[in-house]
Amino acid sequence: MKQLFGIDIASTAVSSLRAHDQLARCTLEDCRHEARELRMPLGIYNVSVSRVCDKVIRLCDRLDQYFSRPDGASPTRTDDDLMQEVIDYIELALYAAAEHVDDLEAIASGFFTNNALRDKNQYFRALQKQIKKNKKFVSAAANAIKHQQARIRMFSLEYSHLGKAGCFHGYFIEGVKNGVVVPSATFHKDQQVFSITSLAWEIIVFLLECSNDLSSFLGQVAQQTVGPMNVPCPIFSKSVVAAARLPLYTFGEEHPFSRATVRIESSDENGEALQSHHYGSITNRWLNWGTPLFGSFVSRYVADGVTKSFQFPTPKSVAFAHWN
């Protein structure tokens, strides 16, 4: 069953991350964080979420510029620098998301005197199980990039649809097979290219899912004061807005919206921040008729001075993802 996440982007809104309120209501009686030389749980969470959201926002800002290029699939020399910034922030966003897992474990660990007691606790084990499921992609990708020289590479495909023209931009994770540089078999067994904008939503949904899991854990192990604390988290709302302003499409991979429904609203009825000129964004949606035409595509590897053989990826399919 799909989870439903409501996200309020109003400037005065409380956090849409479910764990935020419970962390704010945790009493000091159950916290062993300071004794274990940790920040208090809400502090750990605030720093971790802010770091992930900052990287997602910076990625989306660079993509906003990259989608606005007039040069089609082949970038100019100036755009090459922007493309490299996009790649850098893909990596940084994945690193921050993977490290969020460690931060959640630190929060949970601080409710126990030692790790032996923690590891025996059924609610901690349940939290670990859920987070392991949620983190599968981000942790594997971050580890491959960090430890296996699995570099991020870009893919671009030109399209036109009902008089509108643009590019779909994707990425793939590099690997090597029999001396040939190829899309990594670990990540691209069934699909050789992923949508970059889907990655932004993958990380946002990951934060929402982990927040729900942490909330369930806190409800079992932490004493809490009564009543909501109305904790704000504007940087999370900004990351959602930044992602929603970009086109929504896939290259055949499963979009995170297939497992979670994200409902964006504004309690102050001010949705101006969502306005975008990008075709396929939340305020400039794909039209539901007409057949798109596809033009040139470009895959980008980086020469190493030795390797002579490269396998260029092709997407499994291309699909508009529609906001309902």
N, C-alpha and C positions, 0 to 999 in steps of 0.2 A: 504494500500500500504506500502510495506517495505521501511524503510529508508536505505539509503546507506551512510556509513561512510568510508572515506578514511583515513588511518592512516599511516603517514610517520615515520618510525623508525630510519631514518638517524640521526647521532649525531648532524648535523647542521640544522635539520628540524625545521620549525616553529610548533607551537602547532596545533594539530589536533582537539582541542576543539574549536568549532566555536565562543564561547563567549569571548575567550581570546583576540582576536584582537579588538573587540568592547569595551571591558573593558579598554584596553590600550589607546583607542582613546577618551574615555569620557572626556569631558571638566569639569573644576571645577564649571562652572556656575550652573549646575543642581544638583550637589552633596550636600547633607545635612548630609553626613556621619559623618564628624568631629563634627558638632553641636549636633549630636545624639550619640556622644561618641562611634563611630564605626571606624574601619580602613577604608581607602579608598577602593572602590569596588574591584579594581584589587588585592589589598592586601588580602582582605577577601577570594577572589576566589583562589588565589595562595596557601594560607595556607590550605584551605579546600581540594582542589584537591590533594595537596601533602600528606595530612594525609590519605585520602582514598587510594591513589596509594601505599603509603608506606605499608599499611596493606595488600593490595592485593599482592604486591611483596613478603612480608614476608610469607604470606600464601602459595604462589606458590613455594617459595624456600623450605619450609618444605615439601610440597607435592612432589617436585622433589626428595627429599631424601626418602620420604615414598614409592613412586612408585619404587624406586631403591632397596628396600629390597628384599633379596632372599628367605624370609621365607613364602611366600604365604599369605593366609588370616590370619594366626595366628601369631601375632608379638611376638618377644622375649621380655624379661624384658626391655632391652635397648630401643627397639622400642616402648614400651609403653610410655616412656617419649616423644618420637618424636610424637606419636599419640596425646598426650595431647597438645603438642605445636600446632599441626594442628587444634585441636578443639579450642584452645585459639584464634588463628588467624582468624578462621571462625567468632567467636563472635566479635572480634575487628574490622574485616572488615565490618561486618554488622552494628556495632555501628557507625563507621566512615561514612558509606554511609547514615545512617539515619540522622546523624548530618549535613551532607552536605545539606539536605533539609532546616534546620534552617539557615545555612549560606547563601543559595540562597535568603531566605526571608529577611535576614539582608541586603544583597546587594540591593534588590529591595526597601526595606523600606527607605533606605538612600536617595532615590530620591524624597522623600516627606517630608514636614515639620512636619507632624504628622501622626499617624496611621488612624485617621478619614478620612483624604484626601486620604491616600493610599487605604483604603478599598473600597472607592467609585470609584476608578479608574478602568476602564474596562480592561486595559492591565494588571494590577496587578491581577485582578480576573481571567483573562485568563491564566496567568502564574501559579497561584495557582491550577487551574483546571488541567493543563497539568502535573504539578509536582505531584499532588495527584495521578494521574494515574501511573506515572513512579515509585513512591516510594512505591506502595502498598505492595510489598513483603518485601523489606528491612526494612521498618519501622515496619511492623507487627511482623517480626521475631525478630528485636532488642527489641521491647517492651515486647514480650512474654518472651524472655530470661532474660530481666532485671527485670520484675515485676511479672512474673508468675512461676518462677523456671523452665522454659521450657528449659532444658539443651539440648545441642547438643550431639548426639551420633553417633558413626561410624558404618558403614556396609562395609564389604569387600567380594568380590566374585572372586574366581579363574577362569581363563579361559585359553584356548589354541587355537591357530589359525594358521594353516599352519606352524607349527614348532615353533611358538613364544608363550611363556607362560607369564602370568602376573596376575595382580589383578585389578579389577575395585573397586574403593573406593567411597563410598557414605556416606551420612549423613542423619539423620532424627532428628526432633525436638520432644522432649519427652513431653508427656501429661499423664493424669490420667483419667480413666473411670471405675466407679464402683469399686474403690480400686485397679484396675489393671493398672500398668504402661504400656503405649501404645504409639505408634506414635501419635502425637497430631492431633486430629480431625480437628482443625482449618487449619492446613497446609497439612495434609495427608489424606484428605477425599477420593481422587481418586487415590493417588499415595503415597506409604509408604516410599519410599527412593528417594533421589535426588542425582545426580552426584555432587561431590565436584568441579570438574573442570568446570562444568556448572555454579556454583556459582561465580567463578572468572569472567566469561564472563558476568554474570548477572549484576555484579557491574560495570564492564567496560562499558557495553552498557547503563546502568543507567546514568553514568557520561556523555556519549555522548548525550543521549536524553535530559537530563536536560540542557546541554550546549546549545543545539539548542533552547530550550524553553526560556532560559535566553537571548539568542541572539535576539530572536524575540521581547521580552519585551524591551530590550535596544534600539532596532531600533525605538521604538515608543515613549519612554519617555526621552531619553538622547541625548543631543547635542554631536556631535563627530567631531573630527578633520578629515580632509580628508586623505585618503591613509592608506594602511596597515602598522601596526607597527612591524610585524614579531616577535611576542612574542614566545620564545621557551618554551617548557615544557617537558624536557627530562624524568622526572619521570613518566609521563603518558605513554610515549613510552616504558619505561622499564617495566611497568606493563603489557602492551600488549604483549611484548616479553616473559615475564615470564609465562603468561597464554598460549601463543601459543606453548610453549615448552612442554606442558603437553598433555596427551591423550585427545581426544575429543570423548565423549560418553554420553549417557543418560540412565536413568533407567525408561524411559517411560514418563518423564516430558517433557514439551515443552521447547526446548532449546532457549535461547535468539536470536540465529541466525534465528529462524523461524519468528521473527518480524523485524529483522534488518540484513542488509548485511554489514559485516566488511571486507574491502579490505586493506590488509597489504602490504605496499611497502616500498622501501628504495630509496630515491632520490640520494644517493651516491653509490647505487648498492652494498652495503655491508650488506649482510644479515647473516653474520656469527653468530650473537648473537642468531639467531633462531635455530641453529643446536642443535638437541636433539637426544639422543639414545632411548627415549621413543617411543614405538610402538603406533601409533595413533596420534602423534604430527604433526605439520605443515610440518616438513621436513622429517618425517618418517611415512608416512600416512598408514592408514589401506589399505590392499589389497582388491580388489573388488570381490574376488571369495573365495570359500571355506566356510564351515559352522563352526562357532566357537563351541567349546565344553566347558561346564562349570563344575567346580568342587565344592570344599567345599566353604561354605559361613559362615561368622561370624557376628553376631550382638552383640553390646556391650552396656549393661546397667551397672550402678554402684549401688551396694547394699547400702541400707540406714539403715540396721539393723532392719527394721520393715516390709517393703513390701516383700511379698512372691510370688506375681503373676506378671509376665511380659509377654507381647505379643510381640513376635519377628517379625519384619517386613519382608516382601518379596517384591522384586521389581515387578512392573507391567510388565515390559519387560526390555530387555537389547538391546541397539542398538549402533552400531558404527555411529558416526557423521562424515561425510566426508567433508574435505576441498575441495572446487571446484576450 
